[in-house]
Amino acid sequence: MKFYTQERVALFIDGANLYSAARSLGFEIDYRRLLESFRKESHLVRAFYYTALVEDQEYSPLRPLIDWLDYNGFTMVTKPAKEYTDAMGRRKVKGNMDIELAIDVMEMAPHIDHVVLFSGDGDFRRLVEAVQRKGVRVSVVSSTKTQPPMVADELRRQADTFIELQDLMPKIMRDQTARDHSRTAGVHATLRTGSSSAPPSPAQAMDDFDEIDTADPRKHLR
């Protein structure tokens, strides 16, 4: 990563896009480590996390993760997801946070020196260009190592710096031991209570995240 120690940095994380990229690379993100990594490299001003939520559900697998992030240094930006039934009769959920993310980037631009965008969505190219005209550097975090690549070529070209997510993996991946411990704890809780209705840990919430069909993060490739 290319950062200056006194550089004011803000992270903008497209939750669904980042999760899909990490899953395609075969690892899970430890958000505490992610935050600590950028704090060591720069003067981190804010870390935004964007995701859509399905409302009117008795339980949302994302809620424990969102609550944890909210209490541990992230600024959460959420909105209700839209539900629909596709032609095959399957229930689908879509949630696009592009507008919310773009507005926050433009509002923060006068107060920061460097935007770090965790998304490969080509729709953000114009946003990156607009922020650069204000004198703000932009780094894009995504991956070209997946099949197909998760980052749109036009976004990668527009960014001042492209950070390959796979290269960040040693710094931000969730420890397998911690993951196994989390799952074991969940099993033990189920055995004790005879029910699996207890709220999961943030780690378990990430395991359940792929059950929600959010906006396709690779739509910019079509």
C-alpha positions in Angstrom: 0.0 0.0 0.0 1.2 3.5 -0.8 0.3 5.9 2.0 1.9 8.8 3.8 1.9 8.8 7.6 0.1 12.1 8.0 -2.3 11.5 5.1 -5.9 11.8 6.0 -7.6 8.7 4.7 -11.2 7.5 4.6 -12.3 3.9 3.7 -15.5 3.4 1.7 -16.5 -0.3 1.7 -19.1 -1.7 -0.6 -20.0 -4.6 1.7 -21.5 -7.0 -0.8 -18.8 -6.4 -3.4 -15.9 -6.9 -1.0 -17.5 -10.0 0.5 -17.9 -11.5 -2.9 -14.3 -10.7 -3.9 -12.9 -12.2 -0.7 -15.1 -15.3 -1.0 -13.9 -15.8 -4.6 -10.3 -15.6 -3.4 -11.1 -18.2 -0.7 -10.7 -16.2 2.5 -12.8 -14.3 5.0 -12.1 -10.8 6.2 -11.2 -9.9 9.8 -12.6 -6.3 10.0 -10.7 -5.6 13.2 -7.4 -6.4 11.4 -8.4 -4.4 8.3 -9.0 -1.3 10.4 -5.7 -1.7 12.3 -3.8 -2.2 9.1 -4.9 1.1 7.7 -4.4 2.9 11.0 -0.8 1.8 11.0 -0.3 3.1 7.4 -2.0 6.5 7.7 -4.1 8.9 9.6 -7.5 7.1 9.3 -10.3 9.6 9.6 -13.3 7.4 8.9 -14.3 3.9 7.7 -17.7 3.6 6.1 -19.4 0.3 5.5 -22.4 0.0 3.1 -24.9 -2.8 3.0 -28.6 -3.3 2.4 -30.8 -5.1 5.0 -33.9 -7.2 4.5 -36.5 -5.7 6.9 -39.5 -7.5 8.5 -37.4 -10.6 9.0 -37.4 -12.3 12.4 -33.7 -12.7 12.1 -31.2 -11.2 9.7 -27.9 -13.0 9.4 -26.2 -9.6 8.8 -27.4 -7.9 11.9 -24.7 -9.3 14.3 -22.0 -8.3 11.9 -23.5 -4.8 11.5 -23.8 -4.3 15.2 -20.2 -5.4 15.8 -18.9 -3.1 13.1 -20.9 -0.2 14.5 -19.4 -0.7 17.9 -15.9 -1.2 16.6 -14.9 1.9 14.6 -17.0 1.7 11.4 -19.6 4.1 10.3 -22.5 2.0 9.1 -24.7 3.0 6.2 -27.7 0.8 5.6 -31.0 0.9 3.8 -33.9 -1.6 3.3 -33.3 -4.2 0.5 -35.9 -4.9 -2.1 -37.4 -8.4 -2.3 -38.8 -10.0 -5.5 -39.5 -13.4 -7.0 -37.7 -14.3 -10.2 -39.0 -16.2 -13.2 -38.2 -19.5 -11.5 -40.2 -18.6 -8.4 -37.1 -18.1 -6.3 -37.1 -15.4 -3.7 -34.4 -12.8 -4.4 -33.1 -9.8 -2.5 -31.4 -6.8 -4.1 -29.7 -3.9 -2.4 -27.7 -1.3 -4.2 -25.8 1.3 -2.1 -24.0 3.2 -5.0 -25.8 6.5 -4.4 -25.2 6.5 -0.7 -21.5 5.7 -1.1 -21.1 8.4 -3.8 -22.7 11.1 -1.7 -20.5 10.3 1.3 -17.4 10.4 -0.8 -18.2 13.8 -2.2 -19.1 15.2 1.2 -15.9 13.8 2.8 -13.6 15.0 -0.1 -12.8 18.4 1.4 -11.7 16.8 4.7 -9.4 14.0 3.5 -6.4 13.5 1.3 -7.0 9.9 0.2 -10.1 7.9 -0.6 -9.8 4.1 -0.4 -12.7 2.5 -2.3 -13.3 -1.2 -1.6 -15.3 -2.0 -4.8 -14.6 -3.1 -8.4 -17.8 -1.6 -9.8 -17.2 0.3 -13.0 -20.1 2.6 -12.2 -17.7 4.4 -9.7 -15.3 5.6 -12.4 -16.9 9.0 -12.7 -17.0 9.4 -9.0 -13.3 8.7 -8.8 -12.6 11.2 -11.5 -14.7 13.9 -9.8 -12.9 13.4 -6.5 -9.5 13.5 -8.1 -10.3 16.9 -9.6 -10.7 18.1 -6.0 -7.1 17.1 -5.3 -7.9 13.8 -3.5 -5.9 10.6 -4.3 -8.0 7.5 -4.8 -7.0 3.9 -4.3 -9.3 1.1 -5.4 -9.2 -2.3 -3.6 -10.5 -5.2 -5.5 -9.1 -8.3 -7.4 -7.9 -9.3 -10.8 -7.1 -12.8 -9.6 -10.7 -14.1 -9.6 -12.4 -15.6 -12.6 -13.7 -13.3 -14.0 -11.9 -10.4 -12.5 -13.9 -8.5 -9.9 -12.7 -5.0 -10.9 -13.8 -3.2 -14.0 -10.9 -2.2 -16.2 -12.0 1.4 -16.5 -12.2 1.8 -12.7 -8.7 0.3 -12.3 -7.3 2.7 -14.9 -8.9 5.8 -13.3 -7.6 5.1 -9.8 -4.3 6.6 -8.7 -3.4 3.2 -7.2 -4.9 -0.2 -7.5 -4.5 -2.5 -4.5 -4.9 -6.2 -5.2 -7.1 -7.7 -2.5 -5.1 -11.0 -2.6 -2.0 -9.0 -1.6 -3.8 -7.7 1.4 -4.9 -11.1 2.5 -2.1 -11.8 5.0 -2.9 -8.5 6.8 -6.7 -8.7 6.9 -7.8 -12.4 6.7 -9.7 -14.0 9.5 -7.7 -16.6 11.4 -8.9 -20.2 10.7 -8.6 -21.1 14.4 -10.9 -18.2 15.4 -13.4 -19.3 12.7 -13.4 -22.9 13.9 -13.8 -21.7 17.5 -16.8 -19.6 16.5 -18.5 -22.4 14.8 -17.8 -24.9 17.7 -19.2 -22.4 20.1 -22.4 -22.2 18.0 -22.8 -25.9 18.0 -22.3 -26.1 21.8 -24.9 -23.4 22.3 -27.3 -25.3 20.1 -26.7 -28.5 22.1 -27.2 -26.7 25.4 -30.4 -25.0 24.4 -31.8 -27.6 22.1 -32.4 -24.7 19.6 -30.3 -22.9 17.0 -32.3 -19.6 17.5 -29.5 -17.9 19.5 -28.0 -14.9 17.7 -24.8 -15.9 15.9 -21.4 -14.3 16.3 -20.2 -11.8 13.7 -18.1 -14.6 12.3 -21.1 -16.8 11.9 -23.0 -13.9 10.3 -20.4 -13.7 7.6 -20.8 -17.4 7.0 -24.6 -16.8 6.5 -24.1 -13.7 4.3 -24.1 -15.6 1.0 -27.6 -16.7 1.7 -28.7 -13.2 0.9 -28.7 -12.5 -2.9 -27.6 -8.8 -2.9 -27.0 -6.8 -6.0 -24.7 -8.7 -8.3 -21.2 -7.3 -7.7 -20.1 -8.3 -11.2 -22.8 -6.4 -13.0 -20.2 -4.0 -14.4 -18.7 -6.9 -16.4 -21.9 -7.5 -18.4 
